[in-house]
Amino acid sequence: MKKKTRVKIQWKQLFPYYLMMLPGIIYFVINNYLPMAGITVAFRKVNYRLGIFKSPWCGFDNFKFLFASGQFGTMIRNTILYNLCFIIIGTVCAIAVAILLNEIRSKIASRFYQTIILLPYLMSWVIVSYLVYAFLSGETGFINNGILKPLGLQTINFYQEQKYWPLIIIFINLWKNVGFSMIIYFSAIVGISNDLYESARVDGASRWQQIVKITLPCLKPTVITMFIISISKMFYSDFGLFYQVPKNSGILYPVTQTIDTYVYNALMNQNNPGMSAAAGFLQAIIGFILVVAANLLIRKISKEDAIF
């Protein structure tokens, strides 16, 4: 009887928390688990008249278009290298900005800078693409008309020149997304106990030494978690960044074409959802493998910092 009473008491105490979890659970089931039935599209030749589940099976034929394409190597190279740059440069810049914000003593100034830095993250890629076009346009762009022409330099048609776009893509991604990562690292820094810094000051540690010996080591678990999450998206690319910003310019494909943009263009031209589903399925499998591999590597280096 005592056991039953305890269970009832625990259930009453935990019921509000389960109730709070319910909307999130419903969202995950509807948004993440129910669509998993659509995985079969990757292995079917979709016939709209018959429907998804009655369409004939085609095995791995939908995967062939990725590997048979002459652009497969370019897509993989661009997708991986850009993501590596985003992870490394984005992490370093986000931590640096978070540390600098933590050094600001005025709450008003700190909130102002947080808002300004986070604002680009809240913008649509459509808006960002127009802002970029306002700067890079060959005829009306600010860089050509406001900087190069007054200096007597030759103007640049950015949307026809491949060599500039790797730097442009990396810079725009950093400008737009560093605010979100910064907030995560900033919240981790705020959570570090002040006792550690007070002890360091008593021992005569400079501010730089406090950052190196206290702040950065305490950020290690957060960095590892963000790293594993980023690794899982190594074979994905931000569609808005690689499609909207370069205006889907064909001449820029060698430096802007990724798996996602190629699949979209193929889907629009061939109207074959099976191809798109196959690419998504392949990306998900590779992402899962990369997460497991990254976590195993971290377990070998520092077991307590691994996620699972």
C-alpha positions as CSV (number, residue, x, y, z in Angstrom):
1,M,0.0,0.0,0.0
2,K,2.8,2.4,0.8
3,K,4.4,1.8,-2.6
4,K,1.1,2.6,-4.3
5,T,0.7,5.8,-2.2
6,R,4.2,6.9,-3.1
7,V,3.6,6.3,-6.8
8,K,0.4,8.3,-6.6
9,I,2.2,11.2,-4.9
10,Q,5.0,11.1,-7.5
11,W,2.5,11.1,-10.3
12,K,0.7,14.1,-8.9
13,Q,4.0,16.0,-8.5
14,L,5.2,15.1,-12.0
15,F,1.9,15.5,-13.9
16,P,2.3,19.3,-14.5
17,Y,5.7,18.7,-16.0
18,Y,4.4,15.9,-18.3
19,L,1.5,18.3,-19.2
20,M,4.1,21.0,-20.2
21,M,6.0,18.4,-22.3
22,L,2.9,17.4,-24.2
23,P,2.9,20.2,-26.8
24,G,6.5,19.5,-27.6
25,I,6.0,15.7,-27.8
26,I,3.0,16.2,-30.2
27,Y,5.1,18.6,-32.3
28,F,8.0,16.1,-32.6
29,V,5.6,13.2,-33.4
30,I,3.8,15.2,-36.2
31,N,6.9,17.0,-37.5
32,N,9.7,14.4,-37.1
33,Y,8.2,10.9,-36.8
34,L,5.1,10.7,-39.0
35,P,6.9,12.0,-42.1
36,M,9.3,9.1,-41.7
37,A,6.8,7.0,-43.6
38,G,7.7,9.1,-46.6
39,I,11.2,7.5,-46.7
40,T,9.7,4.9,-49.1
41,V,9.5,7.7,-51.7
42,A,13.3,7.4,-52.1
43,F,12.8,3.8,-53.3
44,R,9.7,4.3,-55.5
45,K,9.0,5.7,-59.0
46,V,6.3,8.1,-57.8
47,N,3.1,8.0,-59.9
48,Y,0.8,10.8,-58.8
49,R,-2.2,8.9,-60.1
50,L,-1.5,5.9,-57.9
51,G,-0.3,7.8,-54.9
52,I,2.9,7.3,-52.8
53,F,2.3,3.9,-51.3
54,K,0.9,2.3,-54.5
55,S,3.7,3.6,-56.7
56,P,6.0,0.9,-58.1
57,W,9.3,0.2,-56.3
58,C,12.4,1.1,-58.3
59,G,15.2,0.0,-55.9
60,F,18.2,2.3,-55.9
61,D,17.5,4.0,-59.2
62,N,16.7,7.3,-57.5
63,F,20.1,7.4,-56.0
64,K,21.8,7.0,-59.3
65,F,21.2,10.6,-60.5
66,L,23.4,11.9,-57.7
67,F,26.3,9.6,-58.5
68,A,25.9,9.6,-62.3
69,S,26.0,13.4,-62.4
70,G,29.2,15.0,-63.6
71,Q,28.8,17.5,-60.8
72,F,28.8,15.0,-57.9
73,G,32.4,15.7,-56.9
74,T,31.9,19.5,-57.0
75,M,28.7,19.2,-54.9
76,I,30.4,17.1,-52.3
77,R,33.5,19.2,-52.2
78,N,31.5,22.5,-51.8
79,T,29.1,21.1,-49.2
80,I,31.9,19.6,-47.0
81,L,34.5,22.4,-47.3
82,Y,31.9,25.2,-46.7
83,N,30.6,23.5,-43.7
84,L,34.1,22.9,-42.3
85,C,34.8,26.7,-42.7
86,F,31.4,27.5,-41.1
87,I,32.1,25.3,-38.1
88,I,35.7,26.5,-37.5
89,I,35.4,30.2,-38.2
90,G,31.8,30.4,-36.8
91,T,32.8,28.8,-33.5
92,V,35.9,30.9,-33.0
93,C,34.1,34.2,-33.8
94,A,31.0,33.3,-31.7
95,I,33.2,32.5,-28.6
96,A,35.2,35.7,-29.2
97,V,32.1,37.9,-29.5
98,A,30.5,36.2,-26.4
99,I,33.6,36.9,-24.3
100,L,33.8,40.5,-25.5
101,L,30.1,41.0,-24.6
102,N,30.7,39.5,-21.2
103,E,33.4,42.2,-20.6
104,I,30.8,45.0,-21.1
105,R,29.7,46.2,-17.7
106,S,26.7,48.3,-18.8
107,K,23.6,46.2,-19.0
108,I,22.0,48.6,-21.5
109,A,25.0,48.5,-23.8
110,S,25.3,44.7,-23.5
111,R,21.6,44.2,-24.5
112,F,21.9,46.7,-27.3
113,Y,24.9,44.9,-28.8
114,Q,23.3,41.5,-28.3
115,T,20.2,42.7,-30.2
116,I,22.3,44.2,-33.1
117,I,24.4,41.0,-33.5
118,L,21.3,38.7,-33.3
119,L,19.2,40.8,-35.7
120,P,20.7,39.3,-39.0
121,Y,19.8,35.8,-37.8
122,L,16.1,36.8,-37.7
123,M,16.2,38.0,-41.3
124,S,14.8,36.0,-44.1
125,W,17.3,34.9,-46.7
126,V,15.2,36.7,-49.3
127,I,15.9,40.0,-47.5
128,V,19.6,39.1,-47.1
129,S,19.9,38.3,-50.8
130,Y,18.5,41.8,-51.7
131,L,20.9,43.4,-49.2
132,V,23.8,41.5,-50.8
133,Y,22.6,42.5,-54.3
134,A,22.5,46.2,-53.2
135,F,26.2,45.9,-52.4
136,L,27.4,43.6,-55.2
137,S,25.3,44.6,-58.2
138,G,27.5,45.4,-61.2
139,E,25.4,48.4,-62.2
140,T,23.9,49.8,-59.0
141,G,25.9,48.1,-56.3
142,F,27.5,50.2,-53.5
143,I,30.9,48.6,-53.8
144,N,31.2,49.4,-57.5
145,N,29.6,52.9,-57.4
146,G,30.5,54.0,-53.9
147,I,34.1,52.6,-53.6
148,L,35.7,51.4,-56.9
149,K,34.5,54.1,-59.3
150,P,35.4,57.1,-57.0
151,L,38.9,55.5,-56.6
152,G,39.3,55.2,-60.3
153,L,39.4,51.4,-60.1
154,Q,37.7,48.9,-62.6
155,T,34.3,47.7,-61.5
156,I,33.6,44.1,-60.8
157,N,30.7,42.0,-62.0
158,F,30.4,39.9,-58.9
159,Y,27.6,37.6,-60.2
160,Q,29.9,36.6,-63.1
161,E,33.1,36.1,-61.2
162,Q,33.6,32.8,-59.3
163,K,36.8,33.7,-57.4
164,Y,35.1,36.1,-55.0
165,W,32.2,33.9,-53.9
166,P,33.9,31.5,-51.5
167,L,34.8,34.5,-49.3
168,I,31.4,36.2,-49.9
169,I,29.5,33.0,-48.9
170,I,31.6,32.5,-45.7
171,F,31.3,36.2,-44.7
172,I,27.5,36.3,-45.2
173,N,27.0,33.0,-43.3
174,L,29.2,34.4,-40.4
175,W,27.4,37.7,-40.4
176,K,23.9,36.1,-40.3
177,N,24.5,33.2,-37.9
178,V,27.2,34.3,-35.5
179,G,24.5,36.0,-33.3
180,F,22.7,32.8,-32.6
181,S,25.8,30.8,-31.6
182,M,27.0,33.8,-29.6
183,I,23.9,33.7,-27.5
184,I,24.5,30.1,-26.6
185,Y,28.1,30.7,-25.6
186,F,27.3,33.9,-23.8
187,S,24.7,32.1,-21.7
188,A,27.3,29.4,-20.8
189,I,29.8,32.1,-19.8
190,V,27.2,33.9,-17.6
191,G,26.7,30.5,-15.9
192,I,30.4,30.2,-14.8
193,S,30.8,30.8,-11.1
194,N,32.2,34.2,-10.1
195,D,34.1,32.4,-7.3
196,L,36.6,31.1,-9.9
197,Y,37.3,34.6,-11.2
198,E,37.6,36.0,-7.7
199,S,40.1,33.3,-6.7
200,A,42.1,34.0,-9.9
201,R,42.1,37.8,-9.2
202,V,43.4,37.1,-5.7
203,D,46.2,35.1,-7.2
204,G,47.1,38.0,-9.4
205,A,45.8,36.6,-12.7
206,S,45.2,39.1,-15.5
207,R,42.0,39.3,-17.4
208,W,43.5,37.5,-20.4
209,Q,44.8,34.7,-18.1
210,Q,41.3,34.4,-16.6
211,I,39.8,34.0,-20.0
212,V,42.4,31.4,-21.0
213,K,42.5,29.4,-17.8
214,I,38.8,29.7,-16.7
215,T,36.4,30.8,-19.4
216,L,37.6,28.7,-22.3
217,P,37.9,25.4,-20.3
218,C,34.5,26.0,-18.8
219,L,33.1,26.4,-22.4
220,K,34.5,23.0,-23.5
221,P,31.2,21.0,-22.9
222,T,29.2,23.6,-24.9
223,V,31.7,23.7,-27.7
224,I,31.7,19.9,-28.0
225,T,27.8,19.8,-28.0
226,M,27.7,22.5,-30.7
227,F,30.4,20.7,-32.7
228,I,28.5,17.4,-32.7
229,I,25.3,19.1,-33.8
230,S,27.2,20.9,-36.6
231,I,28.9,17.7,-37.7
232,S,25.4,16.1,-38.1
233,K,24.7,18.7,-40.8
234,M,27.9,18.3,-42.6
235,F,26.2,17.0,-45.8
236,Y,23.5,19.6,-45.6
237,S,23.7,23.2,-46.8
238,D,21.7,26.3,-46.1
239,F,19.5,26.4,-49.2
240,G,18.8,30.2,-48.9
241,L,22.5,31.0,-48.6
242,F,23.5,29.0,-51.7
243,Y,20.5,29.6,-53.9
244,Q,19.0,33.0,-53.0
245,V,22.2,34.9,-52.4
246,P,24.1,34.0,-55.7
247,K,20.7,34.4,-57.5
248,N,21.1,30.8,-58.8
249,S,23.6,32.1,-61.3
250,G,24.7,29.2,-63.5
251,I,28.2,30.5,-64.0
252,L,28.8,30.4,-60.3
253,Y,27.8,26.7,-59.9
254,P,31.4,25.5,-59.6
255,V,31.7,27.4,-56.3
256,T,28.1,27.7,-55.1
257,Q,26.5,24.3,-56.1
258,T,25.8,22.1,-53.2
259,I,23.7,18.9,-52.8
260,D,20.6,20.8,-51.8
261,T,20.7,23.3,-54.6
262,Y,21.4,20.6,-57.2
263,V,18.5,18.4,-55.9
264,Y,16.2,21.5,-56.1
265,N,17.2,22.3,-59.6
266,A,16.9,18.7,-60.7
267,L,13.4,18.4,-59.1
268,M,12.2,21.6,-60.8
269,N,13.5,20.4,-64.2
270,Q,12.6,16.7,-64.0
271,N,9.6,16.8,-61.6
272,N,10.8,13.6,-59.8
273,P,10.2,13.7,-56.0
274,G,11.9,10.3,-55.7
275,M,15.3,11.9,-56.5
276,S,14.8,14.6,-53.9
277,A,13.8,12.0,-51.3
278,A,16.8,9.8,-52.1
279,A,19.2,12.8,-51.6
280,G,17.5,13.6,-48.3
281,F,17.7,10.0,-47.1
282,L,21.4,9.8,-48.1
283,Q,22.1,13.0,-46.2
284,A,20.3,11.8,-43.1
285,I,22.2,8.5,-43.1
286,I,25.6,10.2,-43.5
287,G,24.7,12.7,-40.8
288,F,23.8,9.9,-38.4
289,I,27.1,8.2,-39.1
290,L,29.1,11.4,-38.6
291,V,27.3,12.1,-35.3
292,V,28.1,8.6,-33.9
293,A,31.7,8.8,-35.2
294,A,32.3,12.3,-33.7
295,N,30.8,11.2,-30.4
296,L,33.1,8.0,-30.3
297,L,36.1,10.2,-31.0
298,I,35.2,12.5,-28.2
299,R,34.6,9.6,-25.9
300,K,38.2,8.4,-26.5
301,I,39.6,11.9,-25.9
302,S,37.4,12.9,-23.0
303,K,34.7,10.4,-21.9
304,E,32.9,12.8,-19.6
305,D,32.3,15.3,-22.4
306,A,30.6,12.8,-24.8
307,I,26.9,13.2,-25.3
308,F,26.2,9.4,-25.2
